[in-house]
Amino acid sequence: MSKQQKPFPVRMDAEVKQWVEAQAKANARSMNAEINRLLKSAMKATGKKF
């Protein structure tokens, strides 16, 4: 069973939100899942591991 995560409110510009919504829809993901995928991709691109 996966561990429940606490909500983490994020403020973003309207155009960024619209882009994330479009990406999530195109990839059949929730906005939360798409944001996680994008952030993990950015982490991988920088070679950062936490």
CHARMM internal coordinates of N, CA and C (Angstrom, degrees):
IC EDIT
DIST 1 N 1 CA 1.4466
DIST 1 CA 1 C 1.5284
ANGL 1 N 1 CA 1 C 108.65
DIST 1 C 2 N 1.3396
ANGL 1 CA 1 C 2 N 116.56
DIHE 1 N 1 CA 1 C 2 N 134.60
DIST 2 N 2 CA 1.4583
ANGL 1 C 2 N 2 CA 119.25
DIHE 1 CA 1 C 2 N 2 CA -178.70
DIST 2 CA 2 C 1.5256
ANGL 2 N 2 CA 2 C 110.77
DIHE 1 C 2 N 2 CA 2 C -79.50
DIST 2 C 3 N 1.3196
ANGL 2 CA 2 C 3 N 114.17
DIHE 2 N 2 CA 2 C 3 N 151.58
DIST 3 N 3 CA 1.4591
ANGL 2 C 3 N 3 CA 121.06
DIHE 2 CA 2 C 3 N 3 CA -179.51
DIST 3 CA 3 C 1.5307
ANGL 3 N 3 CA 3 C 109.92
DIHE 2 C 3 N 3 CA 3 C -77.18
DIST 3 C 4 N 1.3273
ANGL 3 CA 3 C 4 N 116.67
DIHE 3 N 3 CA 3 C 4 N 133.05
DIST 4 N 4 CA 1.4671
ANGL 3 C 4 N 4 CA 121.64
DIHE 3 CA 3 C 4 N 4 CA 178.43
DIST 4 CA 4 C 1.5298
ANGL 4 N 4 CA 4 C 109.38
DIHE 3 C 4 N 4 CA 4 C -69.58
DIST 4 C 5 N 1.3248
ANGL 4 CA 4 C 5 N 116.28
DIHE 4 N 4 CA 4 C 5 N 130.22
DIST 5 N 5 CA 1.4570
ANGL 4 C 5 N 5 CA 122.20
DIHE 4 CA 4 C 5 N 5 CA 179.33
DIST 5 CA 5 C 1.5257
ANGL 5 N 5 CA 5 C 109.44
DIHE 4 C 5 N 5 CA 5 C -94.88
DIST 5 C 6 N 1.3279
ANGL 5 CA 5 C 6 N 116.72
DIHE 5 N 5 CA 5 C 6 N 145.23
DIST 6 N 6 CA 1.4578
ANGL 5 C 6 N 6 CA 121.29
DIHE 5 CA 5 C 6 N 6 CA 175.08
DIST 6 CA 6 C 1.5281
ANGL 6 N 6 CA 6 C 109.14
DIHE 5 C 6 N 6 CA 6 C -73.12
DIST 6 C 7 N 1.3304
ANGL 6 CA 6 C 7 N 116.92
DIHE 6 N 6 CA 6 C 7 N 143.18
DIST 7 N 7 CA 1.4716
ANGL 6 C 7 N 7 CA 119.13
DIHE 6 CA 6 C 7 N 7 CA 175.86
DIST 7 CA 7 C 1.5290
ANGL 7 N 7 CA 7 C 111.05
DIHE 6 C 7 N 7 CA 7 C -59.35
DIST 7 C 8 N 1.3088
ANGL 7 CA 7 C 8 N 115.96
DIHE 7 N 7 CA 7 C 8 N 145.22
DIST 8 N 8 CA 1.4561
ANGL 7 C 8 N 8 CA 122.53
DIHE 7 CA 7 C 8 N 8 CA -179.79
DIST 8 CA 8 C 1.5241
ANGL 8 N 8 CA 8 C 108.34
DIHE 7 C 8 N 8 CA 8 C -132.35
DIST 8 C 9 N 1.3406
ANGL 8 CA 8 C 9 N 116.76
DIHE 8 N 8 CA 8 C 9 N 90.05
DIST 9 N 9 CA 1.4677
ANGL 8 C 9 N 9 CA 119.28
DIHE 8 CA 8 C 9 N 9 CA -178.63
DIST 9 CA 9 C 1.5381
ANGL 9 N 9 CA 9 C 111.35
DIHE 8 C 9 N 9 CA 9 C -61.16
DIST 9 C 10 N 1.3062
ANGL 9 CA 9 C 10 N 115.48
DIHE 9 N 9 CA 9 C 10 N 137.31
DIST 10 N 10 CA 1.4646
ANGL 9 C 10 N 10 CA 120.76
DIHE 9 CA 9 C 10 N 10 CA 179.88
DIST 10 CA 10 C 1.5208
ANGL 10 N 10 CA 10 C 108.81
DIHE 9 C 10 N 10 CA 10 C -128.34
DIST 10 C 11 N 1.3178
ANGL 10 CA 10 C 11 N 116.36
DIHE 10 N 10 CA 10 C 11 N 128.36
DIST 11 N 11 CA 1.4670
ANGL 10 C 11 N 11 CA 120.93
DIHE 10 CA 10 C 11 N 11 CA 174.04
DIST 11 CA 11 C 1.5285
ANGL 11 N 11 CA 11 C 107.46
DIHE 10 C 11 N 11 CA 11 C -94.17
DIST 11 C 12 N 1.3274
ANGL 11 CA 11 C 12 N 115.05
DIHE 11 N 11 CA 11 C 12 N 133.03
DIST 12 N 12 CA 1.4626
ANGL 11 C 12 N 12 CA 118.93
DIHE 11 CA 11 C 12 N 12 CA 177.89
DIST 12 CA 12 C 1.5224
ANGL 12 N 12 CA 12 C 108.87
DIHE 11 C 12 N 12 CA 12 C -144.03
DIST 12 C 13 N 1.3135
ANGL 12 CA 12 C 13 N 114.84
DIHE 12 N 12 CA 12 C 13 N 156.24
DIST 13 N 13 CA 1.4611
ANGL 12 C 13 N 13 CA 120.75
DIHE 12 CA 12 C 13 N 13 CA 177.40
DIST 13 CA 13 C 1.5273
ANGL 13 N 13 CA 13 C 109.39
DIHE 12 C 13 N 13 CA 13 C -60.68
DIST 13 C 14 N 1.3192
ANGL 13 CA 13 C 14 N 116.02
DIHE 13 N 13 CA 13 C 14 N 150.39
DIST 14 N 14 CA 1.4632
ANGL 13 C 14 N 14 CA 121.82
DIHE 13 CA 13 C 14 N 14 CA -177.76
DIST 14 CA 14 C 1.5242
ANGL 14 N 14 CA 14 C 112.17
DIHE 13 C 14 N 14 CA 14 C -57.25
DIST 14 C 15 N 1.3362
ANGL 14 CA 14 C 15 N 116.97
DIHE 14 N 14 CA 14 C 15 N -41.36
DIST 15 N 15 CA 1.4717
ANGL 14 C 15 N 15 CA 118.88
DIHE 14 CA 14 C 15 N 15 CA -178.78
DIST 15 CA 15 C 1.5165
ANGL 15 N 15 CA 15 C 111.90
DIHE 14 C 15 N 15 CA 15 C -68.22
DIST 15 C 16 N 1.3230
ANGL 15 CA 15 C 16 N 117.68
DIHE 15 N 15 CA 15 C 16 N -32.47
DIST 16 N 16 CA 1.4673
ANGL 15 C 16 N 16 CA 121.02
DIHE 15 CA 15 C 16 N 16 CA 176.52
DIST 16 CA 16 C 1.5217
ANGL 16 N 16 CA 16 C 109.25
DIHE 15 C 16 N 16 CA 16 C -67.49
DIST 16 C 17 N 1.3275
ANGL 16 CA 16 C 17 N 116.53
DIHE 16 N 16 CA 16 C 17 N -44.41
DIST 17 N 17 CA 1.4692
ANGL 16 C 17 N 17 CA 120.90
DIHE 16 CA 16 C 17 N 17 CA 178.87
DIST 17 CA 17 C 1.5242
ANGL 17 N 17 CA 17 C 110.66
DIHE 16 C 17 N 17 CA 17 C -60.25
DIST 17 C 18 N 1.3352
ANGL 17 CA 17 C 18 N 116.69
DIHE 17 N 17 CA 17 C 18 N -43.65
DIST 18 N 18 CA 1.4651
ANGL 17 C 18 N 18 CA 120.28
DIHE 17 CA 17 C 18 N 18 CA 179.16
DIST 18 CA 18 C 1.5252
ANGL 18 N 18 CA 18 C 110.68
DIHE 17 C 18 N 18 CA 18 C -61.55
DIST 18 C 19 N 1.3198
ANGL 18 CA 18 C 19 N 116.80
DIHE 18 N 18 CA 18 C 19 N -40.86
DIST 19 N 19 CA 1.4621
ANGL 18 C 19 N 19 CA 120.87
DIHE 18 CA 18 C 19 N 19 CA 180.00
DIST 19 CA 19 C 1.5261
ANGL 19 N 19 CA 19 C 110.52
DIHE 18 C 19 N 19 CA 19 C -65.83
DIST 19 C 20 N 1.3376
ANGL 19 CA 19 C 20 N 116.99
DIHE 19 N 19 CA 19 C 20 N -44.39
DIST 20 N 20 CA 1.4671
ANGL 19 C 20 N 20 CA 120.62
DIHE 19 CA 19 C 20 N 20 CA 178.86
DIST 20 CA 20 C 1.5319
ANGL 20 N 20 CA 20 C 110.09
DIHE 19 C 20 N 20 CA 20 C -62.63
DIST 20 C 21 N 1.3219
ANGL 20 CA 20 C 21 N 117.16
DIHE 20 N 20 CA 20 C 21 N -42.81
DIST 21 N 21 CA 1.4626
ANGL 20 C 21 N 21 CA 120.54
DIHE 20 CA 20 C 21 N 21 CA 177.36
DIST 21 CA 21 C 1.5250
ANGL 21 N 21 CA 21 C 111.27
DIHE 20 C 21 N 21 CA 21 C -58.55
DIST 21 C 22 N 1.3344
ANGL 21 CA 21 C 22 N 116.79
DIHE 21 N 21 CA 21 C 22 N -44.10
DIST 22 N 22 CA 1.4656
ANGL 21 C 22 N 22 CA 120.95
DIHE 21 CA 21 C 22 N 22 CA 179.57
DIST 22 CA 22 C 1.5234
ANGL 22 N 22 CA 22 C 111.27
DIHE 21 C 22 N 22 CA 22 C -65.46
DIST 22 C 23 N 1.3307
ANGL 22 CA 22 C 23 N 117.01
DIHE 22 N 22 CA 22 C 23 N -41.93
DIST 23 N 23 CA 1.4593
ANGL 22 C 23 N 23 CA 120.64
DIHE 22 CA 22 C 23 N 23 CA 178.35
DIST 23 CA 23 C 1.5238
ANGL 23 N 23 CA 23 C 111.00
DIHE 22 C 23 N 23 CA 23 C -63.86
DIST 23 C 24 N 1.3221
ANGL 23 CA 23 C 24 N 116.27
DIHE 23 N 23 CA 23 C 24 N -43.03
DIST 24 N 24 CA 1.4638
ANGL 23 C 24 N 24 CA 120.98
DIHE 23 CA 23 C 24 N 24 CA 179.78
DIST 24 CA 24 C 1.5260
ANGL 24 N 24 CA 24 C 110.30
DIHE 23 C 24 N 24 CA 24 C -61.98
DIST 24 C 25 N 1.3238
ANGL 24 CA 24 C 25 N 116.84
DIHE 24 N 24 CA 24 C 25 N -44.66
DIST 25 N 25 CA 1.4624
ANGL 24 C 25 N 25 CA 120.46
DIHE 24 CA 24 C 25 N 25 CA 179.34
DIST 25 CA 25 C 1.5282
ANGL 25 N 25 CA 25 C 110.76
DIHE 24 C 25 N 25 CA 25 C -63.21
DIST 25 C 26 N 1.3133
ANGL 25 CA 25 C 26 N 116.79
DIHE 25 N 25 CA 25 C 26 N -45.30
DIST 26 N 26 CA 1.4718
ANGL 25 C 26 N 26 CA 121.33
DIHE 25 CA 25 C 26 N 26 CA -179.12
DIST 26 CA 26 C 1.5250
ANGL 26 N 26 CA 26 C 111.77
DIHE 25 C 26 N 26 CA 26 C -62.35
DIST 26 C 27 N 1.3345
ANGL 26 CA 26 C 27 N 117.17
DIHE 26 N 26 CA 26 C 27 N -29.93
DIST 27 N 27 CA 1.4644
ANGL 26 C 27 N 27 CA 121.88
DIHE 26 CA 26 C 27 N 27 CA -178.21
DIST 27 CA 27 C 1.5235
ANGL 27 N 27 CA 27 C 112.90
DIHE 26 C 27 N 27 CA 27 C -102.11
DIST 27 C 28 N 1.3322
ANGL 27 CA 27 C 28 N 116.56
DIHE 27 N 27 CA 27 C 28 N 9.87
DIST 28 N 28 CA 1.4686
ANGL 27 C 28 N 28 CA 122.70
DIHE 27 CA 27 C 28 N 28 CA 179.29
DIST 28 CA 28 C 1.5319
ANGL 28 N 28 CA 28 C 111.68
DIHE 27 C 28 N 28 CA 28 C 52.91
DIST 28 C 29 N 1.3233
ANGL 28 CA 28 C 29 N 115.16
DIHE 28 N 28 CA 28 C 29 N 46.94
DIST 29 N 29 CA 1.4648
ANGL 28 C 29 N 29 CA 121.85
DIHE 28 CA 28 C 29 N 29 CA 178.95
DIST 29 CA 29 C 1.5151
ANGL 29 N 29 CA 29 C 109.20
DIHE 28 C 29 N 29 CA 29 C -126.64
DIST 29 C 30 N 1.3320
ANGL 29 CA 29 C 30 N 115.65
DIHE 29 N 29 CA 29 C 30 N 161.41
DIST 30 N 30 CA 1.4567
ANGL 29 C 30 N 30 CA 120.19
DIHE 29 CA 29 C 30 N 30 CA 169.70
DIST 30 CA 30 C 1.5229
ANGL 30 N 30 CA 30 C 107.80
DIHE 29 C 30 N 30 CA 30 C -73.87
DIST 30 C 31 N 1.3144
ANGL 30 CA 30 C 31 N 116.39
DIHE 30 N 30 CA 30 C 31 N 163.95
DIST 31 N 31 CA 1.4666
ANGL 30 C 31 N 31 CA 119.15
DIHE 30 CA 30 C 31 N 31 CA 176.26
DIST 31 CA 31 C 1.5237
ANGL 31 N 31 CA 31 C 109.81
DIHE 30 C 31 N 31 CA 31 C -60.60
DIST 31 C 32 N 1.3254
ANGL 31 CA 31 C 32 N 117.18
DIHE 31 N 31 CA 31 C 32 N -40.65
DIST 32 N 32 CA 1.4578
ANGL 31 C 32 N 32 CA 120.81
DIHE 31 CA 31 C 32 N 32 CA 179.91
DIST 32 CA 32 C 1.5325
ANGL 32 N 32 CA 32 C 111.10
DIHE 31 C 32 N 32 CA 32 C -60.25
DIST 32 C 33 N 1.3197
ANGL 32 CA 32 C 33 N 116.55
DIHE 32 N 32 CA 32 C 33 N -46.82
DIST 33 N 33 CA 1.4658
ANGL 32 C 33 N 33 CA 120.31
DIHE 32 CA 32 C 33 N 33 CA 179.70
DIST 33 CA 33 C 1.5295
ANGL 33 N 33 CA 33 C 110.84
DIHE 32 C 33 N 33 CA 33 C -63.71
DIST 33 C 34 N 1.3205
ANGL 33 CA 33 C 34 N 116.69
DIHE 33 N 33 CA 33 C 34 N -38.80
DIST 34 N 34 CA 1.4739
ANGL 33 C 34 N 34 CA 119.96
DIHE 33 CA 33 C 34 N 34 CA -179.83
DIST 34 CA 34 C 1.5237
ANGL 34 N 34 CA 34 C 110.99
DIHE 33 C 34 N 34 CA 34 C -67.74
DIST 34 C 35 N 1.3236
ANGL 34 CA 34 C 35 N 117.49
DIHE 34 N 34 CA 34 C 35 N -42.35
DIST 35 N 35 CA 1.4671
ANGL 34 C 35 N 35 CA 120.76
DIHE 34 CA 34 C 35 N 35 CA 177.59
DIST 35 CA 35 C 1.5217
ANGL 35 N 35 CA 35 C 110.23
DIHE 34 C 35 N 35 CA 35 C -61.43
DIST 35 C 36 N 1.3338
ANGL 35 CA 35 C 36 N 117.21
DIHE 35 N 35 CA 35 C 36 N -43.15
DIST 36 N 36 CA 1.4638
ANGL 35 C 36 N 36 CA 120.54
DIHE 35 CA 35 C 36 N 36 CA 177.65
DIST 36 CA 36 C 1.5239
ANGL 36 N 36 CA 36 C 111.18
DIHE 35 C 36 N 36 CA 36 C -61.17
DIST 36 C 37 N 1.3407
ANGL 36 CA 36 C 37 N 117.27
DIHE 36 N 36 CA 36 C 37 N -43.59
DIST 37 N 37 CA 1.4671
ANGL 36 C 37 N 37 CA 121.27
DIHE 36 CA 36 C 37 N 37 CA 179.80
DIST 37 CA 37 C 1.5226
ANGL 37 N 37 CA 37 C 110.34
DIHE 36 C 37 N 37 CA 37 C -62.41
DIST 37 C 38 N 1.3356
ANGL 37 CA 37 C 38 N 116.17
DIHE 37 N 37 CA 37 C 38 N -43.91
DIST 38 N 38 CA 1.4661
ANGL 37 C 38 N 38 CA 119.97
DIHE 37 CA 37 C 38 N 38 CA -179.32
DIST 38 CA 38 C 1.5279
ANGL 38 N 38 CA 38 C 111.84
DIHE 37 C 38 N 38 CA 38 C -64.76
DIST 38 C 39 N 1.3192
ANGL 38 CA 38 C 39 N 116.73
DIHE 38 N 38 CA 38 C 39 N -42.51
DIST 39 N 39 CA 1.4655
ANGL 38 C 39 N 39 CA 119.92
DIHE 38 CA 38 C 39 N 39 CA 179.70
DIST 39 CA 39 C 1.5292
ANGL 39 N 39 CA 39 C 111.60
DIHE 38 C 39 N 39 CA 39 C -66.97
DIST 39 C 40 N 1.3232
ANGL 39 CA 39 C 40 N 117.25
DIHE 39 N 39 CA 39 C 40 N -40.96
DIST 40 N 40 CA 1.4740
ANGL 39 C 40 N 40 CA 120.02
DIHE 39 CA 39 C 40 N 40 CA 177.65
DIST 40 CA 40 C 1.5218
ANGL 40 N 40 CA 40 C 110.91
DIHE 39 C 40 N 40 CA 40 C -64.10
DIST 40 C 41 N 1.3294
ANGL 40 CA 40 C 41 N 116.24
DIHE 40 N 40 CA 40 C 41 N -37.96
DIST 41 N 41 CA 1.4592
ANGL 40 C 41 N 41 CA 120.66
DIHE 40 CA 40 C 41 N 41 CA 176.96
DIST 41 CA 41 C 1.5257
ANGL 41 N 41 CA 41 C 110.81
DIHE 40 C 41 N 41 CA 41 C -63.67
DIST 41 C 42 N 1.3316
ANGL 41 CA 41 C 42 N 116.72
DIHE 41 N 41 CA 41 C 42 N -41.98
DIST 42 N 42 CA 1.4651
ANGL 41 C 42 N 42 CA 120.60
DIHE 41 CA 41 C 42 N 42 CA 178.15
DIST 42 CA 42 C 1.5234
ANGL 42 N 42 CA 42 C 110.91
DIHE 41 C 42 N 42 CA 42 C -65.16
DIST 42 C 43 N 1.3362
ANGL 42 CA 42 C 43 N 116.51
DIHE 42 N 42 CA 42 C 43 N -40.48
DIST 43 N 43 CA 1.4713
ANGL 42 C 43 N 43 CA 120.21
DIHE 42 CA 42 C 43 N 43 CA 177.67
DIST 43 CA 43 C 1.5330
ANGL 43 N 43 CA 43 C 110.25
DIHE 42 C 43 N 43 CA 43 C -61.34
DIST 43 C 44 N 1.3308
ANGL 43 CA 43 C 44 N 116.29
DIHE 43 N 43 CA 43 C 44 N -44.84
DIST 44 N 44 CA 1.4654
ANGL 43 C 44 N 44 CA 120.70
DIHE 43 CA 43 C 44 N 44 CA -179.80
DIST 44 CA 44 C 1.5342
ANGL 44 N 44 CA 44 C 110.71
DIHE 43 C 44 N 44 CA 44 C -62.56
DIST 44 C 45 N 1.3212
ANGL 44 CA 44 C 45 N 116.14
DIHE 44 N 44 CA 44 C 45 N -40.98
DIST 45 N 45 CA 1.4675
ANGL 44 C 45 N 45 CA 121.14
DIHE 44 CA 44 C 45 N 45 CA -179.20
DIST 45 CA 45 C 1.5276
ANGL 45 N 45 CA 45 C 112.64
DIHE 44 C 45 N 45 CA 45 C -63.32
DIST 45 C 46 N 1.3348
ANGL 45 CA 45 C 46 N 116.41
DIHE 45 N 45 CA 45 C 46 N -30.65
DIST 46 N 46 CA 1.4691
ANGL 45 C 46 N 46 CA 119.47
DIHE 45 CA 45 C 46 N 46 CA -179.86
DIST 46 CA 46 C 1.5271
ANGL 46 N 46 CA 46 C 111.66
DIHE 45 C 46 N 46 CA 46 C -91.17
DIST 46 C 47 N 1.3215
ANGL 46 CA 46 C 47 N 116.31
DIHE 46 N 46 CA 46 C 47 N -6.29
DIST 47 N 47 CA 1.4562
ANGL 46 C 47 N 47 CA 119.68
DIHE 46 CA 46 C 47 N 47 CA -179.85
DIST 47 CA 47 C 1.5172
ANGL 47 N 47 CA 47 C 113.09
DIHE 46 C 47 N 47 CA 47 C 76.23
DIST 47 C 48 N 1.3108
ANGL 47 CA 47 C 48 N 117.09
DIHE 47 N 47 CA 47 C 48 N 13.94
DIST 48 N 48 CA 1.4705
ANGL 47 C 48 N 48 CA 121.17
DIHE 47 CA 47 C 48 N 48 CA -178.97
DIST 48 CA 48 C 1.5164
ANGL 48 N 48 CA 48 C 110.36
DIHE 47 C 48 N 48 CA 48 C -85.39
DIST 48 C 49 N 1.3308
ANGL 48 CA 48 C 49 N 115.61
DIHE 48 N 48 CA 48 C 49 N 137.04
DIST 49 N 49 CA 1.4604
ANGL 48 C 49 N 49 CA 121.48
DIHE 48 CA 48 C 49 N 49 CA 174.61
DIST 49 CA 49 C 1.5113
ANGL 49 N 49 CA 49 C 107.39
DIHE 48 C 49 N 49 CA 49 C -128.51
DIST 49 C 50 N 1.3115
ANGL 49 CA 49 C 50 N 115.26
DIHE 49 N 49 CA 49 C 50 N 133.55
DIST 50 N 50 CA 1.4616
ANGL 49 C 50 N 50 CA 120.36
DIHE 49 CA 49 C 50 N 50 CA 179.81
DIST 50 CA 50 C 1.5041
ANGL 50 N 50 CA 50 C 110.15
DIHE 49 C 50 N 50 CA 50 C -124.28
END
COOR INIT
IC SEED 1 N 1 CA 1 C
IC BUILD
